[in-house]
Amino acid sequence: MSKAKAKAKQVKGKIKESVGSAMDDQRMQAEGRAEQMGGKAEEMVSKAGDKMKKAGRKS
C-alpha cells in the first residue's frame, strides 16, 4: 500500500472516531482508532520498503 493510501486510511479512521465520539458510539470510536492504527502500520511498512529500495540502489 502506498503512503498516500495509508494516510487516507488514518484520516478516515480519525473521522470515524470523531463521529463515534459525537454520537456517543463506543464501537464506532474503537473502529476508528483501529483503522488509524492500521493506517499507521501500513505507512511504516511503506517507509521501510522505501528505505530498503534506497539502500539497494546505493550498493
C-alpha positions as CSV (number, residue, x, y, z in Angstrom):
1,M,0.0,0.0,0.0
2,S,1.2,3.5,-0.8
3,K,2.0,6.1,1.8
4,A,-0.9,8.2,0.5
5,K,-3.4,5.4,0.9
6,A,-2.1,4.7,4.4
7,K,-2.5,8.4,5.3
8,A,-6.1,8.4,3.8
9,K,-6.9,5.4,6.0
10,Q,-5.6,7.2,9.0
11,V,-7.8,10.3,8.2
12,K,-10.8,8.1,7.6
13,G,-10.3,6.4,11.0
14,K,-9.9,9.8,12.7
15,I,-13.2,10.9,11.2
16,K,-14.9,7.7,12.2
17,E,-13.6,8.1,15.8
18,S,-14.8,11.7,15.9
19,V,-18.3,10.8,14.7
20,G,-18.4,8.0,17.2
21,S,-17.5,10.3,19.9
22,A,-20.1,12.9,18.9
23,M,-22.7,10.1,18.7
24,D,-21.5,8.5,22.0
25,D,-20.9,5.3,20.0
26,Q,-18.0,3.4,21.6
27,R,-17.9,0.8,18.9
28,M,-17.5,3.3,16.1
29,Q,-14.8,5.1,18.2
30,A,-12.9,1.8,18.6
31,E,-13.3,1.0,14.9
32,G,-11.9,4.5,14.1
33,R,-8.9,4.0,16.4
34,A,-8.2,0.6,14.9
35,E,-8.4,2.0,11.4
36,Q,-6.0,4.7,12.3
37,M,-3.5,2.2,13.8
38,G,-3.8,0.0,10.7
39,G,-3.0,3.1,8.5
40,K,0.0,3.9,10.7
41,A,1.3,0.4,10.4
42,E,0.9,0.4,6.6
43,E,2.7,3.7,6.4
44,M,5.6,2.4,8.4
45,V,5.8,-0.7,6.1
46,S,5.8,1.6,3.1
47,K,8.5,3.8,4.6
48,A,10.6,0.7,5.4
49,G,10.2,-0.5,1.8
50,D,11.3,2.8,0.5
51,K,14.4,2.7,2.7
52,M,15.2,-0.8,1.5
53,K,15.0,0.3,-2.1
54,K,17.2,3.3,-1.4
55,A,19.8,1.1,0.3
56,G,19.8,-1.3,-2.6
57,R,20.5,1.5,-5.1
58,K,23.5,2.8,-3.1
59,S,25.2,-0.6,-3.0
